[in-house]
Amino acid sequence: MRSTFSFFRGSLLFSAAALAMVGWYGYGQGGAEAASAALLTTLVLAVLETSVSFDNAVVNAGILKVMSPRWRQVFMTLGIAVAVFGMRILFPLLIVSTAGGVPLSEAFVVATEQPQRYQQIMHDSHLMIMGFGATFLLMVVVEYFVQHEKDEHWLPGVEPLLSRLGSVENAQSLVTILVVAAVAACVPAGQRMAFISSCFWGYVVFMALHMFKQLFGGMGIKTAAARNGLIGFIYLEVLDASFSMDGVIAAFAITSDFWLIAAGLGIGAMFVRSLTIYLVERDVIGQFKYLEVSAFWAIAALVAIMFAAALHVELGEVTTGLISVAIIGLGIATSLPSRKKH
C-alpha cells in the first residue's frame, strides 16, 4: 500500500518550486522584506484555496473512483495543466481581454504591470462570474439530491423531500430557475440582464454536459463516467472551473499581484488533485458513508455564498473555507458510528 506521503509528493515538489520562484520574484521587487511578504501571501492563498476546495475533492473522488486507471492518469496530468494554468492563469487573462476589449497579449501586460486596473476589471466582472459558477454548481447539487432512487439520507427532514422531487418532470431545471429568479429580483435593475445572461450560460453548459453523458454514457454522471472516461473528465474539469471562480475573485481581497495569485491558487489546486487521488485509492468515501452527501451540502453552501457575493454581500474566503470544512467535518463525525460497526 502506498504511503500517505507518496500521494502528496508531487504537490510538495511543485509547492517548493513555486515558492522558490515567488521568493526570487519578491526579492527582485524589494529585497528580503518583499520576498518574505510575497511568500506569506502565497502560502495564505494556497491554504485558503485548499480548504475552500475540500468539498470539490470529495465530489471529484466520487466520480473518479468509477473511471478507468487510464482516465485517472489523464486527470492527474492533463487535468492538472488545465486546473493550474488554464483556470488560475489563462482564465483571468481571458476575463481581462473580454471585459477590457483588448488582445490577450495586452491583457497579460495589464495583469502583470497594471495591478490596480487588473483588479478593477476583475471586480467589474464579479457579478457575471458568480452567476455562471453558482448556477452550474446549483445544477450539480440539485441533480444529486433529486435522485428519487436515493433511500439513505443524512438530513432526514430535508433530503427525502428533495428525493421525491426526482419523480417530477424537469424538477432540476425548475428549482434552478426559481432560485435564479429570486436572486435576480434582488440584483440592481441596471445589472439584472447581465446577471441573468451569465446564469443562463451556466445552465447551458451543464445541460450540454448532461446531453453528452446521456448520449455516450448513461443517465447519471457516475454511470456515464464509468462507461465513457472522456465525459467524466470533461465534467470534472468544468466542475473544477466553477469551484475555482470564486477563489480567483476572492484572492483580490488579499493581493492584486497576478503572479502571487497564480502561484498560491496553483499550489492549492495541486493539493486538491492529490487529495482527490488519496480519497479514491484509500476508499475514504466508502469508509465514511455521509462524507459525499456532506460535501454536496457544502457545495450548496458555496452556491448560496456565490449568489450572495453577486448581491455584494461578501463573507470572505476564510469564512467560506470554515463553513465548507465544518459541514464536511460534521459528515465525517456522523459517519463514525457506522464505520466502527462495520
LINCOR-V517230 format. One record per pair of residues at least 24 apart in sequence whose ideal C-beta (glycine too) atoms are under 8 Angstrom apart, sorted by the first residue. I is the first residue (numbers start at 1). GAP is how many residues later the second one is. Records with the same first field share a line. If there is no record, write none. Layout:
I = GAP / GAP
This chain:
2 = 279
4 = 274
7 = 267 / 268 / 270 / 271 / 274
8 = 263 / 266 / 267 / 270
10 = 260 / 264
11 = 256 / 259 / 260 / 262 / 263
14 = 252 / 253 / 256
15 = 31 / 252 / 255 / 256
18 = 24 / 245 / 248 / 249
19 = 24 / 244 / 248
21 = 242
22 = 237 / 238 / 241
25 = 234
38 = 219 / 222
41 = 213 / 214 / 216 / 219 / 223
42 = 218 / 221 / 222 / 225
43 = 221
44 = 210 / 220
45 = 206 / 209 / 210 / 215 / 216 / 218 / 219 / 220 / 222 / 223
46 = 217 / 218 / 219 / 221 / 222 / 225
47 = 221
48 = 199 / 202 / 206 / 216 / 220 / 269 / 270 / 273
49 = 198 / 215 / 216 / 218 / 219 / 220 / 223
50 = 218 / 221 / 222 / 225
51 = 270 / 271 / 273 / 274
52 = 191 / 194 / 195 / 250 / 265 / 268 / 269 / 272
53 = 190 / 191 / 194 / 215 / 216 / 219
54 = 218 / 221 / 241 / 244 / 270 / 271 / 274
55 = 240 / 241 / 243 / 244 / 247 / 269 / 272 / 273
56 = 183 / 184 / 187 / 216
57 = 215 / 218 / 219 / 222
58 = 221 / 227 / 233 / 234 / 236 / 237 / 270
59 = 81 / 180 / 233 / 236 / 237 / 240
60 = 176 / 179 / 180 / 212 / 216
61 = 215 / 218 / 219 / 223 / 224
62 = 160 / 223 / 230 / 233
63 = 158 / 159 / 162 / 169 / 172 / 173
64 = 161 / 168 / 172 / 212 / 213 / 216
65 = 215 / 218 / 220
66 = 156 / 157 / 159 / 160 / 166
67 = 158 / 159 / 162 / 165 / 166
68 = 161
70 = 159
71 = 158 / 159 / 161 / 162
72 = 205 / 208
74 = 155 / 159
75 = 158 / 161 / 198 / 201
76 = 197 / 201
79 = 154 / 157 / 158 / 161 / 194
80 = 189 / 190 / 193
82 = 155 / 158
83 = 154 / 157 / 161 / 186 / 189 / 190
84 = 182 / 185 / 186
85 = 181
86 = 155
87 = 153 / 154 / 157 / 161 / 182
88 = 156 / 160 / 173 / 174 / 177 / 178 / 181
89 = 173 / 177
91 = 150 / 153 / 157
92 = 26 / 30 / 156 / 166 / 169
95 = 26 / 27 / 30 / 34
96 = 25 / 26
99 = 25 / 26
111 = 147
112 = 146 / 147
115 = 141 / 142 / 143
116 = 140
118 = 138 / 140
119 = 133 / 137
122 = 126 / 127 / 130
123 = 126 / 129
126 = 123 / 183 / 184
127 = 60 / 64 / 67 / 68 / 71 / 183
128 = 66 / 67 / 69 / 70
129 = 69 / 116 / 117 / 119 / 120
130 = 68 / 115 / 116 / 119 / 176 / 177 / 179 / 180
131 = 64 / 65 / 66 / 67 / 68 / 71 / 179
132 = 66 / 67 / 69 / 70 / 73 / 110 / 113
133 = 69 / 108 / 109 / 110 / 112 / 113 / 173
134 = 65 / 68 / 169 / 172 / 173 / 176
135 = 41 / 45 / 63 / 64 / 65 / 67 / 68 / 71
136 = 66 / 67 / 69 / 70 / 102 / 103 / 106
137 = 102 / 105 / 106 / 162 / 165 / 166 / 169
138 = 38 / 41 / 42 / 165
139 = 33 / 37 / 63 / 64 / 67 / 68
140 = 66 / 99 / 102 / 156 / 159
141 = 155 / 158 / 159 / 162
142 = 29 / 30 / 33 / 34
143 = 29 / 78
144 = 152
145 = 151
146 = 25 / 26 / 29
147 = 73
152 = 137
153 = 140
154 = 136 / 139 / 140 / 143 / 177 / 180
155 = 142
159 = 134
173 = 30
176 = 27
179 = 128
183 = 124 / 127 / 128
186 = 125
187 = 123 / 124
195 = 115
202 = 40
205 = 33
209 = 25 / 26 / 29
240 = 29 / 32
243 = 59
244 = 25
245 = 61
246 = 56 / 59 / 60 / 63 / 74
247 = 70
249 = 60
250 = 66 / 67 / 70
251 = 66
253 = 61 / 63 / 64
254 = 63
287 = 48 / 52 / 55
288 = 43 / 44 / 47 / 48 / 51
289 = 46 / 49 / 50
290 = 41 / 42 / 44 / 45
291 = 37 / 40 / 41 / 44
293 = 38
294 = 33 / 34 / 36 / 37 / 38 / 40
295 = 32 / 33 / 36
297 = 30 / 34
298 = 25 / 26 / 29 / 30
301 = 26
